[in-house]
């Protein structure tokens, strides 16, 4: 959701102090501060469906799910992002009420303005989190979920879950938290965003 960069560079401490007083959320990328754009109906509905399913699943565990107002702190690349959803099971993350440093699952819901960044530089930055096991991209234009998983040897693999024409139920597996969720549940009551087509 990055929309606009500020001309003045900030230290992490300056950014955190600035962000605490700001009425608009900003992400921080190695000294640069970027205002975040708003959201859409389909984006919000998918986010609600995902967080309800994950939160219910994690109810008896020590893991916590957080939505878009929680920052992911990436020390290795000097970044602070607001993922659409993150899960952490690390007890040290309870010490900070505004930033989490040990996400094991991060979900981004794609939009036209953020998709390239979410797939590219942001994913590169997220991969600096040693705790991260899965990175999930959910489309708002078609019923598709992409799950990137880190293997034991550190390589990332992609598994795509997509609505099939034959109406067979597709089940999305989030191995990092041991959850299987129907694709239809993630897209429950979602009106897909229109796809821009070249004429």
SVG drawing of the C-alpha trace seen along z (x, -y; Angstrom):
<svg xmlns="http://www.w3.org/2000/svg" viewBox="-21 -16 42 47">
<polyline fill="none" stroke="black" stroke-width="0.4" points="0.0,0.0 2.9,-2.4 1.7,-5.6 4.0,-8.5 7.6,-8.9 8.7,-11.8 11.7,-13.9 13.3,-13.9 15.1,-10.7 14.5,-9.5 16.2,-7.2 14.1,-4.3 13.7,-6.1 12.5,-9.3 10.1,-7.2 8.6,-5.4 8.0,-8.7 6.5,-10.3 4.3,-7.2 3.0,-7.3 1.5,-10.7 0.4,-10.3 -3.2,-9.9 -2.0,-8.1 0.0,-4.9 3.5,-5.0 6.0,-2.2 9.7,-2.7 12.3,-1.4 15.9,-2.0 15.4,-5.7 12.6,-6.5 9.1,-7.0 6.1,-6.1 2.5,-7.0 0.1,-4.1 -3.0,-4.3 -6.5,-3.2 -8.2,0.1 -11.1,1.6 -14.2,3.7 -12.7,6.9 -9.4,6.3 -11.2,5.8 -13.5,8.7 -10.7,11.1 -8.7,9.8 -11.7,10.4 -12.2,13.9 -8.5,14.8 -8.1,13.3 -11.3,15.0 -10.2,18.4 -6.6,18.1 -7.6,16.6 -10.1,19.3 -7.5,22.0 -4.9,20.5 -7.2,20.0 -5.6,22.7 -2.0,22.0 0.6,19.4 0.6,17.9 -1.1,14.6 -2.5,13.2 -2.4,9.4 -4.0,7.4 -2.9,4.3 -2.3,1.9 0.7,4.0 4.1,3.3 6.6,6.0 10.1,4.9 12.8,6.2 16.1,5.4 18.3,6.9 17.1,4.5 16.1,1.6 12.4,1.7 9.0,1.5 6.1,2.7 2.4,3.1 1.4,6.6 -2.2,7.2 -1.9,10.1 1.0,11.6 1.3,14.5 4.0,14.7 4.5,17.5 7.6,16.0 7.0,15.0 9.5,12.1 7.1,10.4 4.7,9.8 7.1,7.2 6.4,4.6 2.7,3.6 3.3,1.9 6.0,4.0 6.6,7.7 10.0,9.0 9.5,12.8 6.6,13.4 6.3,17.0 3.5,16.2 2.8,13.0 -0.2,12.5 -0.5,9.7 -3.7,9.1 -2.9,7.9 -4.1,4.7 -3.3,3.1 -1.1,0.4 0.8,2.8 1.1,6.1 4.5,5.5 6.0,4.3 4.4,7.2 5.9,9.7 9.2,8.0 11.2,5.8 8.8,6.4 9.1,10.1 12.9,9.8 12.8,7.8 10.5,10.2 12.8,13.0 15.4,11.5 13.2,12.6 14.8,15.9 11.5,16.8 9.4,16.5 8.1,19.8 5.4,18.8 4.5,15.7 1.0,15.7 -0.4,13.5 -4.2,13.4 -5.7,12.0 -8.6,9.6 -9.3,10.0 -9.7,13.8 -9.9,16.7 -6.2,17.4 -3.9,17.8 -0.1,18.2 1.8,19.7 5.6,19.3 7.2,21.7 10.7,21.7 12.2,25.3 14.6,26.6 17.5,25.8 16.4,22.1 15.0,22.3 11.5,20.9 8.9,22.9 5.6,21.7 2.3,23.6 -0.7,22.0 -4.3,22.6 -6.9,21.5 -10.6,21.9 -11.3,24.6 -14.0,24.6 -15.5,27.9 -16.6,26.5 -14.4,29.0 -13.5,27.4 -9.9,26.2 -8.3,26.3 -5.5,23.9 -2.8,25.3 -0.8,23.0 1.8,25.4 3.5,22.9 0.5,22.9 -1.1,26.2 -4.2,24.8 -6.3,26.0 -8.9,23.5 -11.3,23.8 -10.7,21.3 -14.4,20.5 -14.1,19.5 -11.4,17.0 -13.5,15.5 -16.8,15.7 -19.0,12.6 -16.2,11.1 -17.0,9.2 -13.9,9.6 -12.3,6.4 -12.5,5.8 -9.5,6.8 -8.1,4.0 -7.9,5.4 -6.0,3.9 -8.3,3.1"/>
</svg>
